[in-house]
């Protein structure tokens, strides 16, 4: 006998977890599509040369790699950005530009599991490539906004910055040559104290007055228009800095036009992100009730997606939903569905001679879009209802020989335990209408 | 520069293909759920000992296997049945029985690509375990039926048999000891001629009279009740054979009760399938317009799913949708959606000063469930409409400065080229209602 077990760092998804996950993925898919993003998929395995050296030293080390049956060196994808770069370079001629894609798929990293990380997880990326338009930056912010609203989160903040603004401010402060060190230090704000970041900046030779100005800049807060006004003198005459501010102003205007309530999109001059990659806007988003969770959807603009595979420059902008982090947050907030079943109705089966009637009733319910679990054996009602309660079906429908004879049925709302007698007179459509209405009323209360 | 390419036997899914695939998966998910099947997921990687020796010699040879960072021998799953057996043995205590799951996921086999096979493909399985009830057999047939109907196929046939009936017939014919050889030979019918199968049977020492009866049995056709009547004398007093006939009769009655039109579920005594695995009903399903495609959804009942991992017997019944085969068939029949975009409306952008108005209109459409592609740069209308035509947006919406001033808009139906003037007077909700109605009318015509 072989012990049934999963590999360390890997996990099974049981129905309750898989249903919650499918729900979030479905919402993300719907929102991405509503903006015209189209799905793509790429293989789990790629030539090793496509994958190595494209992430960090860490991702190289974590790569699952091996030699296949044809003696090729291959690796399992560790993110969706590298495969998208390869994909875009390979297919750009037939895709047309600008091109907007989403990709929701599994990636693998042989990480240290002691940090509570899994070695297999999903990413949900969306990107617009082939345009430098600030309208695409704006759309990226709107997609993140609509996604969090569609998930049912009402208190969240999208924090926005522009790498060009930072560059302009450093230029004006005479720190252009120290940009990488300065941004790396500033990026630690939030995790590290301003004092610690100041010490690190001093270590890079930044003058005390400049440190003070940088820390003041990074702590600017308040209404976006006010932050923009305060950034203007810091950017001064820097062309790149002014371009950054203009881009941010366009987004702030645009989100208001699109109906986003004030306070949901804020400017945060401390955000730098991905030092080597992003070149324009950068964004992070936080649940107001769980700020310590970290950013659940992050991204930004980059100059060139696929420079390693094609000479055609492909500028773009996009973001990625941290699916596992969001699900952990929703669970902590008690906002994750907990049912182990997708079926709203549990149809108790205990009058064997009425199998045909049960089938007609189940069929009438399904044709109305109501999912029905039909217990396959004519067992005691108690046994069946116990399973229905464990699984979390909202409603159970009970019909025995007496009910069939009288043209009645018992509908039990599982959460409250209330029962209600329905009259259907043998017409499955009449019964299905009544049950569908009860299911809709239970749904609207949750 | 690195050449962007995929591994041999692997492929990218571009938007049109990925959209078609997501559509089929979504339909399958909806139908599986409507019967109470719940999703699960398992890791792509398993301990090698879980995977080897569980399929055929061929799947062992095709297995992608390697040693991971922790020096563990691991493999990539080659089907969803073996991981489900491991999963069921591991979690049966917390799942409750009977347990119904679907699993739609990618599997990998290092197959010979010269046969036009891919090394990475998806399987879409559903199973009911922990019950021997014929009602679960019946539900399996109903799920396959509803799935094909929901895909929009009107002409298909589900072919059904029961392994116990075959066993009974062989018992009665004195061929019980030759069962494996006989079933293996009969399984070739359809691909091989009756004469060739007869020759093979003779080679196994089956008497000419018995061969004649077996071939006559395998070619029985007609209304299911008539086939059942003709099978009865062949089964005679065999207990197992009579149990098989009773099960088939129950399914034939049940599908009629559930409203399945006559002719869609037929009995086919020639179907044996998976000699070592199935022990009760077996089923295959075919598109009437493309019988040569082979079965697109197949399955059956088995005695014990997870005997290698647990002593608890787990009988079950299920089937698997051949996703790639179905998609190939739909494409051949011209029934596959061909658009490269999920967005119904392409919103032309050419009056830069009206960006806020465009955003308001797009937002009003999205709140009505209409997906909108908004071109991110204020370019010439012709350039934008050319892209809209390539991508397959059903409708384009055109508003320039003149239209904004007059409170009008041009709606262009891309397939017919017809244009229509809409009056909205600056109220985005009025315009969105009119466009949503136009989108609905275009949809209903396709």
Interface residues (C-beta under 8 A of the other chain):
Chain A: X1 X2 X3 X4 X5 X6 X7 X8 X10 X11 X12 X13 X14 X15 X18 X19 X21 X22 X29 X33 X34 X35 X36 X37 X38 X39 X40 X41 X42 X43 X44 X45 X46 X47 X49 X50 X62 X64 X65 X66 X67 X68 X69 X70 X72 X74 X76 X86 X87 X89 X90 X91 X94 X95 X96 X98 X100 X101 X106 X108 X110 X120 X128 X131 X133 X135 X136 X138 X139 X146 X253 X254 X257 X258 X259 X306 X308 X309 X310 X311 X340 X341 X342 X343 X346 X349 X355 X356 X357 X359 X360 X362 X363 X366 X370 X371 X372 X373 X374 X375 X376 X377 X387 X390 X391
Chain B: X1 X2 X3 X4 X5 X6 X7 X8 X10 X11 X12 X13 X14 X15 X18 X19 X21 X22 X29 X33 X34 X35 X36 X37 X38 X39 X40 X41 X42 X43 X44 X45 X46 X47 X49 X50 X62 X64 X65 X66 X67 X68 X69 X70 X72 X74 X76 X86 X87 X89 X90 X91 X94 X95 X96 X98 X100 X101 X106 X108 X110 X120 X128 X131 X133 X135 X136 X138 X139 X146 X253 X254 X257 X258 X259 X306 X308 X309 X310 X311 X340 X341 X342 X343 X346 X349 X355 X356 X357 X359 X360 X362 X363 X366 X370 X371 X372 X373 X374 X375 X376 X377 X387 X390 X391
